[in-house]
Amino acid sequence: MSKKLPLAVGIANAVSDAQRRNSSIDVDAKTDQLLKDHPEAETTRSMVEKTLREESADAGVQPRKRRR
């Protein structure tokens, strides 16, 4: 099994959850959480963030700024 598959599923779930709730997604915070949850993926933050943004846009989910 690919080391990146669980990360890909995490991205898909995050987008699906936001879509189901009809809400935006905090891309920065979700990227941080996905990297923390899936260190085995051995990927970069920028790649996860880019993929999350692209998948969100494709699903019609709007990004939002990180809450501070």
C-alpha positions as CSV (number, residue, x, y, z in Angstrom):
1,M,0.0,0.0,0.0
2,S,1.2,3.5,-0.8
3,K,2.4,5.6,2.1
4,K,0.5,8.5,0.6
5,L,-2.9,6.8,0.4
6,P,-4.0,7.6,3.9
7,L,-3.1,11.2,3.4
8,A,-5.1,11.3,0.1
9,V,-8.1,9.8,1.9
10,G,-7.7,12.4,4.7
11,I,-7.7,15.2,2.1
12,A,-10.8,13.7,0.4
13,N,-12.6,13.4,3.8
14,A,-11.8,16.9,4.7
15,V,-13.2,18.3,1.5
16,S,-16.2,16.0,1.7
17,D,-16.9,17.0,5.3
18,A,-16.8,20.7,4.4
19,Q,-19.0,20.1,1.4
20,R,-21.5,18.1,3.4
21,R,-21.7,20.9,6.1
22,N,-21.9,23.5,3.3
23,S,-19.0,25.4,4.9
24,S,-15.6,26.7,4.0
25,I,-12.3,24.9,4.9
26,D,-9.4,26.4,6.8
27,V,-6.7,25.2,4.4
28,D,-3.8,26.2,6.6
29,A,-5.1,24.5,9.8
30,K,-6.3,21.4,7.9
31,T,-2.9,21.1,6.1
32,D,-1.1,21.2,9.5
33,Q,-3.5,18.6,10.9
34,L,-3.1,16.3,7.9
35,L,0.7,16.5,8.1
36,K,0.6,15.7,11.8
37,D,-1.7,12.8,11.2
38,H,0.2,11.3,8.3
39,P,3.9,11.7,8.7
40,E,4.4,8.4,6.8
41,A,3.4,10.2,3.6
42,E,6.8,12.0,3.6
43,T,5.5,15.0,1.5
44,T,5.9,18.7,1.7
45,R,3.5,21.2,3.3
46,S,3.2,23.0,0.0
47,M,2.2,19.9,-1.8
48,V,-0.5,19.0,0.7
49,E,-1.8,22.6,0.8
50,K,-1.9,22.8,-3.0
51,T,-3.7,19.5,-3.3
52,L,-6.2,20.5,-0.6
53,R,-6.9,23.9,-2.3
54,E,-7.3,22.2,-5.7
55,E,-9.6,19.5,-4.4
56,S,-11.7,22.1,-2.5
57,A,-12.0,24.3,-5.5
58,D,-13.1,21.3,-7.7
59,A,-15.8,20.5,-5.1
60,G,-17.0,24.1,-4.8
61,V,-15.7,24.5,-1.2
62,Q,-14.3,27.9,-0.4
63,P,-11.1,28.4,1.6
64,R,-11.1,30.6,4.7
65,K,-8.4,32.3,6.6
66,R,-6.9,30.6,9.7
67,R,-8.5,31.7,12.9
68,R,-6.0,33.2,15.3
